[in-house]
Structures are given as C-alpha cells and as structure tokens.
Amino acid sequence: MSAETPVQSAGYFTRARLRFRDWRGNRPFWAGLFTLLGGVPIAYFPYATFKLGNMSLAMATTAGAGSLIIGVLLFTLGLTMWFQQATRVFAGVAAIVLGLVSLVVSNIGGFIVGFLLSLIGGALSVSWMPRDASAEGAKSHRAGKRGPAGDAQEGPAPADADAGDTTGAGAPEPGQQLTESATADNGSGNGGGYRAD
C-alpha cells in the first residue's frame, strides 16, 4: 500500500459525488425522493405487526390491498420523476391525488406521514423546471424588455433637450462631448441628465 492510495480514493469519491450532483440537478430529485418515502408508510402500516412483550398488535384492515396498491404506485411515481422527467407534471398530480386517497383508504394516509410526504413530493414535481427551460424563460423575459430594434428599455427615454429647457442652455454644440450626469436628477437644470463639457 502506497501513500498515494488515500488521494486516489478521495479523487474517486469526489468524482462520484460530482457525477451524482450533476445527475440530481437534471431531474426533480427531491420530488421523487419525497414521493418514494411517502409510499413506504402507506404500504407498510396495514401489514405491520408490532410486538409489545407477549402481545402482538396487528393493524391490518379490509383496505390492505388498496394501501399496498397506493404505496406501490407512489413508489413507481417517484422513480418516474427521476427517470422520465417529461412526465413530471402528470406524476406530481398523480402523487397528490394518491396521497389524498390514502387518507380514506390507508390508516389516515400512513398516519399522516405518507400523506404529507406524497403531497410535498407531488408539489415539488409539478413545480420543477429543467435548467435549460428556466434559462430560456429568463432570456425571453429579458428579451421582452427590449424595444423593436433590440435596444434595452431600462427606463423612460430622455426628453428632448430643447423641450422645456428653462435654463437657457440648449442642445450642446456639435463639437462638445456628452457625458452622463453623476446625479440622475432629470430636469433639474442639467439638460435632462446630460451635461456638456
């Protein structure tokens, strides 16, 4: 064993962590995780048997099959959110609906835990947007603020220097350089925010 072994294992761990971070960033990871976790208590509790000393406590109900189906469907929807991002909205809505149905069918939604987890996962899935689409949305939002010629319209256009000029300083001479005023108090005697040097 050489002294370089820990460095190599640290490099492998770092690469694996970065790969996982990239994989997680390209899909509704937390939505799928919450939905998967929401299916576990919904499917588990109707079939669970707890031992308290010599006494066994079974919570099996007549709706045990319905609870199992809802739990398996929530588990499947969580995996769908991870591996089929195109169906994330459908999977999110289905997870919310199944979480609501589990309140009636499965021991109050897996004692509220599975219900809440599936609602959170479904809501996160519906609201998730890929990075490319969010970047395009930001670009189109910025492009909507541009004028017809593509010039940015960040504020009102400066008024004509001759219109309403009360100081007697008209338009600058053709040879003079225009600089932007240090203070942006338009119309307070400096020719609409510009001064001639």
Disulfide bonds with the S-S distance in Angstrom:
none
